[in-house]
Amino acid sequence: MSTLVVAQARKRFGKVAALGGVDLDVPGGSLVAVLGPSGCGKTTLLRCIAGFERLDAGTVDLAGRRLAGPGAHVAAHRRGVAIVPQEGALFPHLSVAANVGYGLGRAERAAGRIGEVLELVGLAGLGSRMPHELSGGQQQRVAVARALAPRPPLLLLDEPFSALDAGLRVGLRGDVRRALREDGATALLVTHDQSEALSMADQVAVMRDGVVVQAATPAELYRRPVDAWTAAFVGEAVLLPGTAAQGRVECALGALAVEDAAAEGECTVFVRPEQLVFTDDDAALPCTVAAQEFHGHDRLITLHLDDAVTVTARAPGAFAVKSGDRLKVAVRGSVRVWPGPAVPAIS
């Protein structure tokens, strides 16, 4: 059952349509990530859900209660929604425990809720510390604990890890996800970081130009994006023109099996870099290593095929190559295609 339901939400700022009819469902006890590039409307959506902005049209319902709609606008402080901002925004003159307990009643404090949520976020025993005595990552943990403490029906996470170093982000988002799950919280995460959305969320809603273009599980979104733009935005993608017929598509990578056997005619072919494998098979395509990006656990290798087409392959980090090496590459598995030749630019 959905805790949060947003239906046909619209919001304009002058001539700019920030939200063009957003539909979004957040099931109870789940974490849904809203993912999109700058200017797509995701922050406006969060602000409308929180009550900081009024919708021009559409509705927002939380746990069966109408928060926004025609003739209705519940003030932000009466919505019961908790927010974790990009920077923790802790009260500097209050201890960790006092920050966490700020919105709690006497009974909840006496019942040990402060210690419970501090333990959930990995800060057990640090209640007496002051914010300036904590690292940036610890301060964000306190902000999450403070938001969780009153058991709100909805927790809004507004790019809460963006101000942290990369190493801190990875560990913290895993701990926050675990804390949310153990507390049974319902949360909406707004982010532009694909890896953050895919690794944390139960479902990801991708926004573009003020609307949700696809909402799906992380695995479904990555494997079966709804269009070429989404494919290129969520992870690396090889997009090539092709011609489909009788369950196969002809493109620069050869004759490939397609997921949609009914596809016919001119199309855009979508291949993930990890589907390109290096092999000595006689049927494989010769290619030349043009460049590479080493990421430790893997590397992205830019390849020039002999017909001057450029593609990108993903290989294990231990797969050592250098520019100019001659290799052979083949495609593993079936590919996805969309009608038409357009290959989009990501902005």
N, C-alpha and C positions, 0 to 999 in steps of 0.2 A: 504494500500500500504506500502511495506517495505521501511524504510529509510536506514537501514543497511542490506546488504546481504553478507554473507561470504560463499564461495563455495569451498569445497574440500581443505581447507587450510592445508598445511603441513610445518612443521618446525623441523629440526634436530639440535641437539647440539652434534657433534661427533657421537657416537654410540647410543645416546638417541633420540628417536623419541618423541619430546614434543607434536607435533600435528600430528595426523595420518590421516587427511582428515576430517576436521571439516566443517559442514554445519550449518549455523545459520542465521535466519531472525529476524530482530527487526522492527516491524511495527511502523510507525510514531506516535508520541504522547504516546508511551507505555514505560513501564519499564520492561525489561527482565533481569532476574537474571541468571548468569552462576554459577552453584553450583557443587562443587566436593571436594574430599579430597586433601590433599597436594600431589603435584606431578602429578596431573591429566592433567595439561596443561592449566588451566584456566588463570593463570597470563601471560603465553606466548601468549595466544590468545589475551588478552587485549593489550599487548605490540605490537603485530603485527597489530592490528586494529589502535592503536595510531601512528604507524610508527616508533617505537623505535627498532623494529626488522624487518628484511626482510623475507618474506615468501620464502620457497624453491619451493613451487608450490601452485596453487589455486589462488583465487581472493578475493578482498575486494572492494565492491562498496558502496558508501555513497551518498544518494540522487541522484542516477543515474550517479555518477562520479566515475570512476575507480581509486582507491587509490593504489591498489597493484595487480599485476598479471604478466604474462609473459612479460618481457621487460618494466614493469612499477613499479615505487616505488615513490610515492609522499612523500616528506620530512615531518617529523612530524609537523613542524611549519607551513606548508602550507595546512594541512588537515582540519583545522577548528574544530578539535575535542578538547573538554575541558575535563580535568581530575581532579577528586577530589581524592588525594592520601590518604593512611592510616592515615597519620598525616597531618594536614592542610597546612603545609609549607607556612605560611603567611610571608610577609615581616615584620620583627620585627620593622623596623624604620618608617613604614607607618601606618597611622590610619586605622581603619576599613573601612571607606569610600574610602580612597586612595587605599587600597588593592582591594576592590571590583571594583573600577573604573580603575584599572591599564590597562586593555586591551580595554577600551572604547575610542571612539573618542570624541572630544569636543561636538559635537551635541548630542550624546547619554547621556553624563553627564549632559548637559544643560536641556535635556528633562526629567530628574528626574529618570533615570533608576536605579541609585544607591539606592535611597530611596525605589524604587519599589521592588527590589529584597531583600533588607534588611527587608522590611515588610513581604515579602513572607516567609522568614526563621525565623521570630519571633524576629528580632533584630532592630525593628523600634526605632529610637532615639539614637542608640548607635554608630553612624557613627564617632563620634569624639574620641571614645575610642582607646587605643593602644592595640595590641594583648596581651601583658603581663597582661593587666587589665581584661582579659576575662577568663572564665572557659574553660576547654577542650572541653566541648560540644558546647559552644558559638564559639570557634575558628573553629570548624568543620562547624558550620552554616555559618560563614564568607567564608570558603572555598567553600561551595556549592553556596553561593550568587555570589562569584567571578566567578565561572564556568558558572553560569546561565546568568550573566550580558550581555555578547555579543550575546546572543541567538544562541548558536552553534547548528549545525544540529544534533550533538550527544554529550551526556555527559557520560563519563566513570567514574564509581564509583569503586575504587579499595579498597575493604574492608574498607570503610571510617569510620566504627564505632568500629573497632576491638581494638583500643587503649583506649576505654572509658569503664567506669564502667557499669555493667549490667543494673542498673536503668536508667542511662543516655541513653544507647543504645535504649531501648524500646521507650522512649519518642521522641528521636531525629529522629529515622527512620520513625516514623509516621508523624512527622512534615516535614521531607524532602520529603516523598512521596506526601504529600499534596501540597508542594511547586512546585514539578515537574509537578503535574497534573494541578495546577492552571496556570502555565506558559506554558503549552502545550509542555513541553520538551520531547525529546526522549532520553532514558537513558539505559545504560547497567551496571548492578551491578555484580561485581565479589565477591563471598563470599564462605566460607566453612560452614557458619552458616545456618542450615536448617530452623530454625524459622524465621530468617531474610529474607530469600528468599521467604518462603511461605507467610509471612505476608505483604511483600512489593510489590512483582512482579505481573505483569499481566500474565507473562509466565515465566516458569522456565526451563532452559536447564541444564540437569545433564550430567557432563563429567566424563569419566573414561578412563584411559590409552590413552589420547590424542584424543578422539572422543566424540561426543555428543550421548549418548545412548538413551535419551528421552527428548523431548521438549513438554511441555504441560502446561495447566493452573495449578495453585497450587492445586486446588481441584482434578483435573483429575490425576495429578502426585501422590498425596497422596492416592487416592482411587484405582487407577488402574496402579500401577507401571509396567513397561515393563518386569521386571525380578526380581528374588529373591534378587540380589545384590542391586538394586535400592530400593526395598521395605525396606531392612534393613538399607540402608543409609539415607533414607528420613523418619525420625521418627522411633518409636519403632515398631518391627514386631515380631510376633510369626510365626516361620517357622518349619513345621513338615513334615515328610514323610507320604505319603498316597497313596491310590489306588482309581482311579476315574472310575465310570461306570454309565451310564444311568442318568446323571445329578446330581449325588451325589458322595461324596468322603468319604471313610472310613479312619479315622486317630485317633490319641490318644484322640481327643476331640469328637469322635463319628461319626455318619453319617451326613454329612453336605451338604447343597445345594451349588452347584457351579455356578459361573456366566456363564461359558462356558459349556453348556450342552453337547457339542461334546467331551469334555475331556475324555480320556480313558487311563487306565493303571497306571503304577507307576508315581508318581508326587510329587512335593513340594507344600504343602498347606500353604497359606498366610492368616493370621488373624491379624488384628490390635488389640492391647490390650483393646481398648474401646468396641470391639465387645464381649468381655468376661464379662458376667453379673452374679452377685451373685443372687441366687434364692433358694427357698425351693421346687421347682418342683421335683417330684419324678424321672423324666427322667434326671435330671442334674447330673453332675459328682462330686463325693466327692473329696475333695482336702484339703491340709494342707498349711497354711501360712508359708512360709520359711523365707521371708525377705520383706522389703518395703522401698520405697523412698518417703518421704513426700515433696511435692512441693507447699504446700499452697492451691492452687485451686484444686489440685488433688493429687493422690498418685499412684505410680506404685507398685503393689503387686506381688511378686514372689510366685508362687504356685507349690507345688508338687502334681501331680495327683497320684492316688493310684497305677498306673502301673509304677511309678518312672519317668515319663516324667515331665519336668519342663516347665511351661508357665508363661507369665506375663500378668496381668490384670490391667486396669486403672479404678480407682474408684474416686468419689468425695473426696475432702480433709476431709470432715466431717465423712467419713466412717471409723470409728476407729476399727482397728484390731491389733492383736499382734502375734508374732511368736508362732506357735503351734496351733493356732485356726483352728478348723475344719469347712469348709464351703462347699457349693455346687456351681458349676459354669456351665454355659451353653453358647453357642455361639448364638449371635443375628445376623440375616441376612445371606446372602450368602457369600461365600469365593472365593478367586481367587486361581487358581492353575497353575503350569507350569510343563511341561514334565520333567521327570528325578528326581533323588533323591538328587541332589546337593544342599546343604545349604551353601551359601558363607560366608567367613569371610570378614569383613569390615576393610580396611587398611587406 
